[in-house]
Amino acid sequence: GRNMERLYQRIADEGHSIGMHSTNHVYATVYASEEAFLEDTKKIRDFIYLVTGQESNIYRFPGGSSNRVSQVDMHVFGNALQNEGIKYYDWNISSQDASVIKPSSAEIVRNVTKRLASYDEAIILFHDAQSKDTTVAALPAIIEYILGMENTVLLPITSDTKPVQHMTVE
């Protein structure tokens, strides 16, 4: 609704990147076929442009490019995005905030911070939903931890960001 549109506009106005992640996150619909996937991607891309005036060229697959739910080979969708000039990004650190048993904020902090030193560039998987209050509670401690590391900066993903990809496309 209107509140979501205002939120997207604020995100763009404050200089953050807006990536695409499907319109509905229903695997059977999003991954039904290349045509269905591209139709969904166009729908979310057009919506972001309409609301913010910015064209998104960043995507994260529902379930990641390594998901085991799609009946269609994920390379089909990876290639389709590439043909549209869209880069997809997976993650190299998971907060594990989507596990069946809801983790505490302390567990989320641990899941992220214990792996940060392993990477020169980390892309962290978090989920944003009404029920993710422990994720929201964990963010200040994670951000402080990252800012306390030597030679470390928090950056938005842009088309210049080297992608972390679980699956590669030619």
C-alpha positions in Angstrom: 0.0 0.0 0.0 0.8 3.7 0.3 3.0 3.1 3.5 5.2 0.6 1.6 5.6 3.1 -1.3 6.7 5.8 1.2 9.1 3.4 2.7 10.7 2.5 -0.7 10.9 6.2 -1.5 12.6 6.9 1.8 15.1 4.1 1.3 16.0 5.5 -2.2 16.1 9.1 -0.9 18.6 8.1 1.9 21.0 6.6 -0.7 20.3 2.9 -0.2 20.1 0.3 -2.9 16.8 -1.4 -3.5 17.1 -5.0 -4.7 14.4 -7.2 -6.1 13.2 -10.4 -4.4 10.0 -11.3 -6.3 6.5 -10.0 -5.8 5.2 -12.8 -3.7 8.0 -15.2 -2.6 5.8 -18.2 -3.6 8.3 -20.6 -5.1 5.8 -22.5 -7.2 4.7 -19.3 -8.9 8.0 -17.5 -9.1 9.9 -20.5 -10.4 7.0 -22.0 -12.6 8.8 -21.2 -15.8 11.3 -18.7 -17.3 8.3 -16.7 -18.6 6.6 -16.6 -15.2 9.9 -15.6 -13.6 10.6 -12.8 -16.0 7.0 -11.6 -15.7 7.4 -11.4 -11.9 10.8 -9.7 -12.1 9.4 -7.1 -14.6 6.5 -6.5 -12.2 8.7 -5.8 -9.2 11.2 -3.8 -11.3 8.5 -1.6 -12.7 7.0 -1.1 -9.3 10.3 0.0 -7.8 10.9 2.4 -10.7 7.4 3.8 -10.5 7.7 4.5 -6.8 11.3 5.7 -6.6 12.3 6.7 -10.1 15.3 4.3 -9.8 15.7 1.2 -11.9 16.8 -1.8 -9.8 19.4 -4.1 -11.3 20.0 -6.1 -8.2 18.2 -9.4 -7.4 18.2 -12.1 -4.7 16.5 -15.3 -5.5 13.8 -16.5 -3.0 15.7 -19.4 -1.4 18.9 -18.3 -3.0 20.3 -19.4 -6.4 21.2 -22.8 -4.7 17.6 -23.5 -3.6 16.3 -27.1 -4.0 12.7 -26.1 -4.5 12.7 -24.9 -8.1 11.6 -27.6 -10.5 13.3 -25.6 -13.3 17.1 -25.5 -13.4 18.1 -22.3 -11.6 20.7 -21.6 -14.4 17.7 -20.7 -16.6 16.7 -17.9 -14.2 20.3 -16.8 -13.7 20.8 -16.5 -17.5 17.4 -14.7 -17.8 18.5 -12.1 -15.3 21.8 -11.6 -16.9 20.1 -11.0 -20.3 18.0 -8.3 -18.5 21.2 -6.6 -17.2 20.4 -7.7 -13.6 23.0 -9.2 -11.2 21.9 -11.6 -8.6 23.5 -11.8 -5.2 23.5 -14.7 -2.7 25.2 -14.5 0.7 28.3 -15.9 2.4 27.1 -15.5 5.9 23.6 -16.5 7.1 22.1 -15.0 10.3 20.0 -18.2 10.3 17.0 -16.0 11.3 14.7 -18.1 9.0 15.3 -21.4 10.8 12.3 -23.4 12.0 13.1 -22.6 15.7 13.3 -18.8 16.0 16.8 -17.8 17.2 17.3 -15.3 20.0 18.9 -12.0 19.1 22.1 -13.2 20.9 22.2 -16.3 18.6 21.7 -14.2 15.5 24.6 -11.9 16.7 26.8 -15.0 17.2 25.8 -16.6 13.9 27.0 -13.4 12.0 29.9 -12.2 14.0 31.7 -15.6 14.4 32.1 -15.7 10.6 32.9 -12.1 9.7 36.7 -12.4 9.9 36.7 -15.2 7.3 35.8 -12.8 4.5 37.2 -9.7 2.9 33.7 -8.9 1.8 30.7 -10.3 3.5 27.1 -10.4 2.3 24.9 -11.3 5.2 21.5 -12.9 4.9 18.8 -11.4 7.1 15.0 -11.6 6.7 12.7 -8.7 7.0 9.2 -9.6 8.2 6.8 -8.7 11.0 7.8 -11.8 13.0 11.6 -11.1 12.9 11.8 -9.0 16.1 14.9 -10.9 17.2 16.6 -10.0 13.9 15.8 -6.3 14.5 17.0 -6.6 18.1 20.3 -8.1 16.9 21.2 -5.5 14.3 22.6 -2.8 16.6 25.1 -5.2 18.2 26.1 -6.6 14.8 26.6 -3.1 13.3 28.7 -2.0 16.3 30.8 -5.2 16.0 31.4 -4.5 12.3 32.2 -0.9 12.8 34.7 -1.9 15.6 36.6 -4.1 13.2 39.8 -2.7 11.6 39.5 -1.2 8.1 35.8 -2.1 7.8 33.0 -0.3 6.2 29.3 -1.0 5.7 28.3 -0.6 2.1 25.1 -1.0 0.2 25.1 -3.6 -2.6 25.4 -1.8 -5.9 26.0 -3.0 -9.5 29.7 -2.5 -8.7 29.6 -4.9 -5.7 31.4 -8.2 -6.5 28.5 -10.7 -6.3 28.6 -13.7 -4.0 26.8 -16.4 -6.0 26.1 -20.0 -5.0 25.6 -20.8 -8.7 27.5 -19.3 -11.6 26.0 -18.5 -15.1 28.0 -18.3 -18.3 
